[in-house]
Amino acid sequence: MADGFRRTPASSRYALVLLGLFAAVWIALAISPWYRQDWALENVLVVVAVPVLAWGWRRMPLTRLSYACLFVFGVLHEIGAHYTYSEVPYDAFFQRTFGISPDAMLGLQRNSFDRLVHFLYGVLAAPACVELLDRVAPPRGIWRYVLPVSFIMSHSLLFEMFEWLAAIVFGGDLGQAYLGTQGDVWDAQKDMLMATLGAALMVAVLGLRGWLAPRL
């Protein structure tokens, strides 16, 4: 099995390197964000999640794959927080750098960075969810595939509810910027669907690579 797919805990050096890299990215993208208040709201969960992961390394260390996936997701989230998700200039970047427009190629009518990140949340959080379930409530049979996807679906639901409550509390332009619906009344449902599809894809890949085999 490839090194990245071995179920061996990450070393302290590996975890610290990723933590240091994320801190550097966080600091760089914290400088002059487009909307400071929205950036602060987007980072509430980061301020909670990063210390929990650091604390959990000693009690329940994850694998290199899981930490790498969470690092990539964290970087993508910080990009979204810097620009606000609905205004990340990915299309302008691709046009300037490669001379192509992803939006035009795919027929997209809205900024779809948030859709991409929700899909990648499902992909990138799946390994950690598999490991967590193995440690606290090891599933058997088909449930080894079903429960990690269901776990991520529940996260997506809770996050959409958190967004809704934050928008109600803060209201106005800040609430709208944080929600980032871009006029789509089904935005929350589509975001949850994208996370579910990403999780199902990653769990299928992990299963094919032997990652879901019962641990001895």
Secondary structure as UniProt FT lines:
FT   HELIX           3..5
FT   HELIX           12..30
FT   HELIX           36..42
FT   HELIX           44..59
FT   HELIX           64..83
FT   HELIX           85..87
FT   HELIX           90..98
FT   HELIX           102..106
FT   HELIX           113..136
FT   TURN            141..142
FT   HELIX           143..170
FT   HELIX           172..179
FT   TURN            182..183
FT   TURN            185..186
FT   HELIX           187..208
FT   TURN            209..212
//
